[in-house]
Amino acid sequence: MLIPQVRRNLATVMPVAVLLVGVLTIVRPANGVESGWPEFRGPAGQGISTATQLPTTWSDHENVVWKSALPGEGWSSPVLDDQQIFITCAVPTGDAPDSPRSLRAMCLSVVDGAKVWDVEVFKQAGEKAPAMHQKNSHASPTPVLSDGKLYVHFADQGTACLERSGRMVWRYNGTQYETRHGGGGSPILAGEGLVFSADGADTQSIVSVHRASGQRIWAMDRKTDGDRKFSFSTPLLIQVKGRPQIISPGANCVTAHDPSTGDEIWRVRYDGYSVIPRPVFGHGLVFISTSYDRPIVMAIRPDGQGDVTESHVAWTLDRGAPHTPSMVLAGDSLVMISDAGVASCVDAQSGKVQWQHRVGGNFSASPLLADGKLYFQDEDGVGIVVEPGGEYRELARNDLKERTLASYAAMDGALLIRGSSHLYRIGATARAPEAK
């Protein structure tokens, strides 16, 4: 029986959740770039940055340190360290709609946005390319940067590892599945593996590829009910009582897996598919959204075994839940924004709504918490800056005048924002250089 869409009785679950806060942790990647932005949603994968002196106001010309033109299409977010930025693009090789696409990895200078190198990783046959959703692209998964290596992922088209110089180390294309609306989920590092979800319309699985060799370590089938089984989620690596878990939402269930073997540890069932938001973890709880058709936010205690649908769901919330943007923890509060532009702040431990506000616009990018501010980026290029707290307090609205679906990256003194045609470095500046 599935959990009803109401909050559970918290009197019995909250003491346990509070007790677990001290023994449950995020597993941070050992990549030497803690102050950088090494993966989707940052160093811990949760949309939180320690960067300081970030801008509050900007426009398409104000506080634009540089903007660099990007070829083709793509909605992957940038990753970076203190010297270089890495991003992926899909570039048509002809004018016809079914022209092949060159799936590429690019390196840009942090200082001025100049192109350092541009490498073709795979070539996608035009006639075999999946039909793409209007809010997706052939280069939507965000890369991972670790220990001088760049890992790029193009869903069913393949996964690859490159040196920082752009030299190819390995390619892997041993996981084939029928993508629906294209690919979307980003890979993560977990132990010796590079792990990604492969939830297609035909088969659904979670895969680990050896980060040094590109050989598959394991592939675990995701057994679920329901007619629509495709999803686009990015996993999250956490640790529970000294044991690592990969949290991976998919259609009709979220599952936890052993990074070494792929074995399932626990699962929670729900009604939902096309799941996009990345999980968030804190206060002893894993927070997910069930996406389509009617999203529900679920708070789950991750210390169970087997099917824990009836025993380990602390609370649920269906008002203002996001289909696409991930959520972010701001202290004791869980902050989210729906695709339709309703921002919500709820108590992370109880699910009690503290405030809701109609921001306006449509949203796909995930929010960022950094430098004492919350950043939301809408699909039309407007960035909304909000002060965290017990009520909605808007600080600024900033219009880049370019479509934006990718999520933020942050570094000291600057935000990186990917638009439909350019990558922007936003920070304090007296001029706006021409696009490179």
VEXDREN-2710 file (C-alpha; in Angstrom, 1 decimal):
% VEXDREN-2710
k/r/px/py/pz
1/MET/0.0/0.0/0.0
2/LEU/1.4/3.4/-1.0
3/ILE/1.9/6.2/1.5
4/PRO/-1.1/8.6/1.4
5/GLN/-0.4/12.3/0.5
6/VAL/-0.7/13.6/4.0
7/ARG/1.8/14.1/6.8
8/ARG/2.3/11.1/9.0
9/ASN/2.1/11.3/12.8
10/LEU/5.5/12.9/13.7
11/ALA/5.3/12.1/17.4
12/THR/6.9/8.7/16.9
13/VAL/9.4/9.4/14.1
14/MET/10.9/12.8/15.1
15/PRO/12.9/11.6/18.2
16/VAL/14.6/9.0/16.0
17/ALA/15.3/11.6/13.2
18/VAL/16.9/14.0/15.7
19/LEU/19.0/11.2/17.1
20/LEU/20.4/10.3/13.7
21/VAL/21.6/13.8/12.8
22/GLY/24.9/13.2/14.4
23/VAL/25.6/9.8/12.7
24/LEU/24.4/10.4/9.1
25/THR/26.7/12.4/6.7
26/ILE/27.1/13.3/3.1
27/VAL/30.1/11.5/1.5
28/ARG/32.1/14.3/-0.1
29/PRO/34.2/13.5/-3.1
30/ALA/38.0/13.4/-2.5
31/ASN/38.8/15.6/-5.4
32/GLY/40.9/18.4/-4.0
33/VAL/38.5/21.1/-5.2
34/GLU/36.3/21.7/-2.2
35/SER/36.2/25.4/-3.0
36/GLY/35.4/24.8/-6.6
37/TRP/32.3/23.3/-8.3
38/PRO/33.2/19.6/-9.2
39/GLU/29.8/18.2/-10.0
40/PHE/26.1/18.9/-10.5
41/ARG/25.0/21.1/-7.5
42/GLY/28.5/21.6/-6.2
43/PRO/31.0/19.9/-3.8
44/ALA/28.4/17.9/-1.8
45/GLY/25.9/17.7/-4.7
46/GLN/23.3/19.7/-2.7
47/GLY/23.3/23.2/-4.1
48/ILE/25.3/24.8/-1.2
49/SER/28.5/26.8/-1.7
50/THR/31.0/28.3/0.7
51/ALA/31.8/31.0/-1.9
52/THR/31.8/34.5/-0.7
53/GLN/31.4/38.0/-2.2
54/LEU/28.8/36.8/-4.7
55/PRO/26.8/39.3/-6.7
56/THR/23.3/40.3/-5.8
57/THR/22.5/42.3/-8.9
58/TRP/23.3/41.9/-12.6
59/SER/21.8/42.2/-16.0
60/ASP/22.8/41.3/-19.6
61/HIS/25.4/44.1/-19.3
62/GLU/25.8/44.9/-15.6
63/ASN/28.3/42.9/-13.6
64/VAL/29.0/40.6/-16.5
65/VAL/32.7/39.8/-16.1
66/TRP/32.6/37.9/-19.4
67/LYS/30.3/35.9/-21.6
68/SER/31.5/33.2/-23.9
69/ALA/29.6/31.9/-26.9
70/LEU/28.9/28.1/-26.7
71/PRO/28.4/26.0/-29.9
72/GLY/25.3/23.9/-30.6
73/GLU/23.0/23.2/-27.7
74/GLY/23.2/21.8/-24.2
75/TRP/21.9/22.2/-20.7
76/SER/24.6/20.6/-18.6
77/SER/25.9/22.9/-15.8
78/PRO/29.5/24.0/-15.8
79/VAL/32.1/22.4/-13.4
80/LEU/35.3/24.2/-12.4
81/ASP/38.3/24.6/-10.2
82/ASP/40.3/27.8/-9.7
83/GLN/41.7/27.9/-13.2
84/GLN/39.4/26.1/-15.7
85/ILE/35.8/25.5/-16.5
86/PHE/34.5/22.4/-18.1
87/ILE/31.2/22.0/-20.0
88/THR/29.5/19.7/-22.6
89/CYS/27.7/20.6/-25.8
90/ALA/25.9/18.9/-28.7
91/VAL/26.8/20.4/-32.0
92/PRO/24.8/19.6/-35.2
93/THR/27.1/18.7/-38.1
94/GLY/24.6/19.8/-40.8
95/ASP/21.5/21.9/-41.3
96/ALA/19.0/19.1/-41.6
97/PRO/17.0/18.2/-38.4
98/ASP/18.3/14.7/-38.6
99/SER/22.0/15.7/-39.0
100/PRO/24.5/13.8/-36.8
101/ARG/25.5/15.6/-33.7
102/SER/29.0/16.0/-32.4
103/LEU/28.9/15.4/-28.6
104/ARG/31.7/17.5/-27.2
105/ALA/33.6/18.4/-24.0
106/MET/35.0/21.9/-23.7
107/CYS/37.4/23.7/-21.4
108/LEU/37.3/27.5/-20.9
109/SER/39.5/29.8/-18.9
110/VAL/38.1/31.0/-15.6
111/VAL/39.8/34.4/-16.1
112/ASP/38.3/35.5/-19.4
113/GLY/36.1/32.7/-20.8
114/ALA/38.5/31.9/-23.6
115/LYS/38.3/28.5/-25.1
116/VAL/41.3/26.3/-24.0
117/TRP/40.2/23.1/-25.8
118/ASP/37.2/21.5/-27.5
119/VAL/37.1/17.7/-28.0
120/GLU/34.6/15.5/-29.7
121/VAL/33.7/12.6/-27.4
122/PHE/31.0/10.8/-29.3
123/LYS/29.2/11.2/-32.6
124/GLN/25.5/10.7/-32.4
125/ALA/23.8/9.4/-35.6
126/GLY/21.1/11.8/-36.5
127/GLU/18.6/9.2/-37.6
128/LYS/19.0/7.3/-34.3
129/ALA/18.8/10.4/-32.0
130/PRO/15.9/10.3/-29.6
131/ALA/13.0/12.7/-29.9
132/MET/14.0/15.5/-27.5
133/HIS/11.7/17.3/-25.0
134/GLN/11.6/21.1/-25.5
135/LYS/13.3/21.5/-22.1
136/ASN/16.0/18.9/-22.7
137/SER/19.1/18.6/-24.9
138/HIS/21.5/16.0/-26.2
139/ALA/24.1/17.4/-23.7
140/SER/22.1/17.8/-20.4
141/PRO/24.1/15.6/-17.9
142/THR/26.6/17.7/-15.9
143/PRO/30.3/16.4/-15.9
144/VAL/32.3/15.4/-12.8
145/LEU/35.8/16.8/-12.1
146/SER/38.1/14.9/-9.8
147/ASP/41.8/14.3/-9.3
148/GLY/42.7/15.9/-12.7
149/LYS/40.2/13.8/-14.6
150/LEU/37.0/15.0/-16.3
151/TYR/34.1/12.5/-16.5
152/VAL/31.4/13.3/-19.1
153/HIS/28.1/11.5/-19.7
154/PHE/25.7/11.6/-22.6
155/ALA/23.1/9.1/-21.4
156/ASP/22.7/6.1/-23.7
157/GLN/25.2/7.6/-26.1
158/GLY/28.1/6.8/-23.7
159/THR/30.3/8.0/-20.9
160/ALA/34.0/9.0/-21.1
161/CYS/37.0/10.1/-19.0
162/LEU/39.4/12.8/-20.2
163/GLU/42.6/14.3/-18.8
164/ARG/42.5/18.0/-17.9
165/SER/44.4/18.5/-21.2
166/GLY/41.5/17.1/-23.2
167/ARG/43.3/13.8/-23.9
168/MET/40.9/10.9/-24.0
169/VAL/41.5/8.2/-21.3
170/TRP/38.6/5.9/-21.9
171/ARG/35.1/5.6/-23.5
172/TYR/32.2/3.4/-22.3
173/ASN/29.0/2.7/-24.2
174/GLY/28.0/-0.6/-22.8
175/THR/24.6/0.6/-21.3
176/GLN/22.0/0.8/-24.0
177/TYR/18.4/1.8/-23.3
178/GLU/15.5/3.6/-24.9
179/THR/15.6/7.2/-23.6
180/ARG/12.3/9.0/-23.4
181/HIS/12.6/12.8/-24.2
182/GLY/16.4/12.4/-24.2
183/GLY/18.8/11.8/-21.2
184/GLY/19.2/14.1/-18.2
185/GLY/20.6/12.5/-15.0
186/SER/24.3/13.3/-14.2
187/PRO/26.9/10.9/-12.9
188/ILE/28.5/10.8/-9.5
189/LEU/31.6/9.3/-8.0
190/ALA/31.1/6.5/-5.4
191/GLY/34.2/4.6/-4.3
192/GLU/36.1/3.3/-7.4
193/GLY/33.0/3.8/-9.5
194/LEU/31.4/6.4/-11.6
195/VAL/27.7/5.8/-11.1
196/PHE/24.7/6.9/-13.1
197/SER/21.0/6.1/-13.6
198/ALA/19.8/4.5/-16.8
199/ASP/16.1/4.6/-16.5
200/GLY/14.6/4.3/-20.0
201/ALA/11.2/3.5/-21.4
202/ASP/12.3/-0.1/-21.9
203/THR/14.8/-1.0/-19.2
204/GLN/15.7/0.7/-15.9
205/SER/19.0/0.2/-14.1
206/ILE/21.7/1.9/-12.0
207/VAL/25.3/1.4/-13.4
208/SER/28.8/1.7/-11.9
209/VAL/31.8/2.1/-14.2
210/HIS/35.3/1.9/-12.9
211/ARG/36.7/5.4/-12.9
212/ALA/40.2/4.4/-13.8
213/SER/39.5/1.8/-16.6
214/GLY/36.0/2.5/-17.9
215/GLN/35.1/-1.1/-17.3
216/ARG/31.6/-1.8/-15.9
217/ILE/31.7/-2.8/-12.2
218/TRP/28.0/-3.6/-11.8
219/ALA/24.6/-2.9/-13.2
220/MET/21.6/-3.3/-11.0
221/ASP/18.1/-3.6/-12.5
222/ARG/15.5/-1.3/-11.0
223/LYS/12.4/-3.4/-10.5
224/THR/9.3/-1.2/-10.3
225/ASP/5.6/-1.2/-11.1
226/GLY/3.7/1.2/-13.3
227/ASP/3.3/1.8/-17.0
228/ARG/5.7/4.7/-17.3
229/LYS/9.2/3.8/-16.0
230/PHE/11.6/6.4/-17.4
231/SER/13.3/8.9/-15.2
232/PHE/16.2/11.4/-15.3
233/SER/17.5/11.6/-11.7
234/THR/21.1/12.2/-10.4
235/PRO/22.0/9.9/-7.4
236/LEU/23.4/11.2/-4.1
237/LEU/26.1/9.4/-2.0
238/ILE/25.5/9.5/1.7
239/GLN/26.8/7.6/4.8
240/VAL/24.5/6.0/7.3
241/LYS/26.2/4.7/10.5
242/GLY/29.5/4.4/8.8
243/ARG/28.1/2.6/5.7
244/PRO/27.9/4.4/2.4
245/GLN/24.6/4.4/0.4
246/ILE/23.8/5.6/-3.1
247/ILE/20.3/7.2/-3.0
248/SER/18.7/6.9/-6.5
249/PRO/15.2/8.0/-7.2
250/GLY/13.4/6.5/-10.2
251/ALA/9.9/5.8/-11.5
252/ASN/7.6/4.6/-8.7
253/CYS/10.3/4.2/-6.1
254/VAL/13.5/5.6/-4.5
255/THR/16.2/3.0/-3.7
256/ALA/19.4/2.9/-1.7
257/HIS/22.4/0.9/-3.0
258/ASP/25.7/-0.4/-1.8
259/PRO/28.4/1.4/-3.8
260/SER/30.6/-1.7/-4.0
261/THR/28.1/-4.2/-5.2
262/GLY/25.0/-2.3/-6.3
263/ASP/22.9/-4.4/-3.9
264/GLU/19.7/-2.7/-2.8
265/ILE/19.6/-1.7/0.8
266/TRP/16.1/-0.2/1.1
267/ARG/13.3/1.3/-1.0
268/VAL/10.3/3.5/-0.6
269/ARG/7.4/3.2/-3.1
270/TYR/5.3/6.0/-4.5
271/ASP/3.3/7.0/-7.6
272/GLY/5.6/9.0/-9.9
273/TYR/7.7/8.9/-13.0
274/SER/10.0/11.2/-15.1
275/VAL/11.8/11.9/-11.8
276/ILE/14.3/14.7/-12.2
277/PRO/15.2/16.4/-8.8
278/ARG/18.4/15.2/-7.1
279/PRO/17.9/14.0/-3.5
280/VAL/18.9/16.3/-0.6
281/PHE/20.1/15.0/2.8
282/GLY/20.3/16.4/6.2
283/HIS/18.8/16.3/9.7
284/GLY/18.8/12.5/9.5
285/LEU/16.4/12.6/6.5
286/VAL/16.6/12.1/2.7
287/PHE/14.3/14.5/0.9
288/ILE/13.0/13.6/-2.6
289/SER/10.3/14.7/-5.0
290/THR/8.3/12.2/-6.9
291/SER/7.9/14.4/-10.0
292/TYR/5.1/13.6/-12.5
293/ASP/2.2/13.7/-12.7
294/ARG/1.5/15.1/-9.3
295/PRO/4.7/15.7/-7.3
296/ILE/5.1/14.9/-3.6
297/VAL/8.0/15.8/-1.4
298/MET/8.9/12.9/0.9
299/ALA/11.2/12.9/3.9
300/ILE/12.7/9.5/4.5
301/ARG/14.8/8.0/7.3
302/PRO/17.6/6.1/5.5
303/ASP/18.5/3.6/8.2
304/GLY/16.1/0.8/7.2
305/GLN/16.3/-2.5/5.3
306/GLY/14.1/-3.8/2.5
307/ASP/10.8/-2.1/1.7
308/VAL/10.4/0.7/4.3
309/THR/7.5/2.5/2.7
310/GLU/5.2/2.0/5.7
311/SER/7.8/2.5/8.4
312/HIS/10.4/5.1/7.4
313/VAL/8.6/8.0/5.7
314/ALA/8.7/10.9/8.3
315/TRP/6.4/13.3/6.4
316/THR/5.0/14.2/2.9
317/LEU/4.0/17.4/1.3
318/ASP/2.2/18.0/-2.0
319/ARG/1.7/21.7/-2.1
320/GLY/4.4/23.5/-4.1
321/ALA/6.4/20.3/-4.8
322/PRO/8.8/20.6/-7.8
323/HIS/8.7/18.5/-10.9
324/THR/12.1/19.5/-12.1
325/PRO/14.2/21.7/-9.7
326/SER/16.1/20.1/-6.9
327/MET/15.6/21.4/-3.3
328/VAL/18.1/22.9/-1.0
329/LEU/18.6/22.9/2.8
330/ALA/19.0/26.3/4.4
331/GLY/19.8/25.5/8.0
332/ASP/16.8/23.9/9.6
333/SER/14.6/24.7/6.5
334/LEU/14.0/22.9/3.3
335/VAL/13.6/25.4/0.4
336/MET/12.0/24.5/-3.0
337/ILE/10.6/26.1/-6.0
338/SER/7.9/24.5/-8.2
339/ASP/8.2/24.5/-12.0
340/ALA/5.3/27.1/-12.0
341/GLY/7.2/29.5/-9.8
342/VAL/5.9/29.0/-6.3
343/ALA/8.7/29.1/-3.7
344/SER/8.2/27.3/-0.4
345/CYS/10.2/27.1/2.8
346/VAL/9.3/24.2/5.2
347/ASP/10.7/23.0/8.5
348/ALA/13.0/20.1/7.5
349/GLN/12.2/17.9/10.4
350/SER/8.4/18.3/10.5
351/GLY/7.4/19.4/7.0
352/LYS/5.5/22.3/8.4
353/VAL/5.2/25.1/5.9
354/GLN/6.9/28.3/7.1
355/TRP/6.1/30.4/4.0
356/GLN/5.0/30.1/0.4
357/HIS/5.3/32.8/-2.2
358/ARG/4.5/33.0/-5.9
359/VAL/7.7/34.2/-7.4
360/GLY/6.4/34.1/-10.9
361/GLY/7.9/32.6/-14.1
362/ASN/8.7/29.0/-14.9
363/PHE/11.6/27.1/-13.3
364/SER/13.9/24.2/-14.3
365/ALA/17.2/25.2/-12.7
366/SER/17.9/24.2/-9.1
367/PRO/18.3/26.8/-6.4
368/LEU/21.6/27.7/-4.8
369/LEU/22.4/28.7/-1.2
370/ALA/25.6/30.7/-1.0
371/ASP/27.0/33.8/0.7
372/GLY/23.9/34.2/2.9
373/LYS/21.5/34.3/0.0
374/LEU/19.2/32.0/-2.0
375/TYR/19.4/32.2/-5.8
376/PHE/16.6/31.1/-8.1
377/GLN/17.0/31.2/-11.9
378/ASP/13.9/31.1/-14.1
379/GLU/13.7/29.7/-17.7
380/ASP/13.5/33.2/-19.2
381/GLY/16.9/34.2/-17.8
382/VAL/15.7/36.1/-14.7
383/GLY/17.7/35.5/-11.5
384/ILE/15.8/36.1/-8.2
385/VAL/17.9/36.7/-5.1
386/VAL/16.2/36.0/-1.7
387/GLU/17.3/36.4/1.9
388/PRO/16.8/33.1/3.8
389/GLY/14.6/33.3/6.8
390/GLY/11.2/32.9/8.3
391/GLU/9.5/35.0/5.6
392/TYR/10.0/35.6/1.9
393/ARG/12.2/38.7/1.4
394/GLU/13.3/39.4/-2.1
395/LEU/16.6/41.2/-2.6
396/ALA/16.8/41.6/-6.4
397/ARG/15.6/40.5/-9.8
398/ASN/18.2/40.2/-12.6
399/ASP/17.4/39.7/-16.2
400/LEU/20.1/38.1/-18.6
401/LYS/17.6/38.2/-21.4
402/GLU/18.6/34.7/-22.5
403/ARG/16.9/31.4/-21.8
404/THR/18.3/29.5/-18.8
405/LEU/17.5/26.0/-17.8
406/ALA/20.9/24.9/-16.4
407/SER/21.7/25.2/-12.7
408/TYR/24.2/27.6/-11.1
409/ALA/27.9/27.0/-10.4
410/ALA/29.6/29.2/-7.9
411/MET/33.1/30.4/-7.0
412/ASP/34.5/33.2/-4.8
413/GLY/33.2/36.5/-6.2
414/ALA/31.3/35.0/-9.1
415/LEU/28.3/33.0/-10.4
416/LEU/28.5/30.9/-13.6
417/ILE/25.2/30.8/-15.5
418/ARG/24.7/28.9/-18.7
419/GLY/22.2/30.3/-21.2
420/SER/21.0/28.9/-24.5
421/SER/23.9/30.4/-26.4
422/HIS/26.5/31.7/-23.8
423/LEU/28.2/30.9/-20.6
424/TYR/28.3/34.0/-18.3
425/ARG/30.6/34.8/-15.4
426/ILE/28.6/37.2/-13.2
427/GLY/30.6/39.3/-10.7
428/ALA/31.7/42.8/-9.8
429/THR/33.0/44.5/-12.9
430/ALA/32.9/47.9/-14.5
431/ARG/32.4/46.7/-18.0
432/ALA/30.8/43.9/-20.1
433/PRO/33.3/42.4/-22.6
434/GLU/32.1/41.1/-26.0
435/ALA/31.2/37.5/-26.3
436/LYS/34.2/35.3/-27.1
END
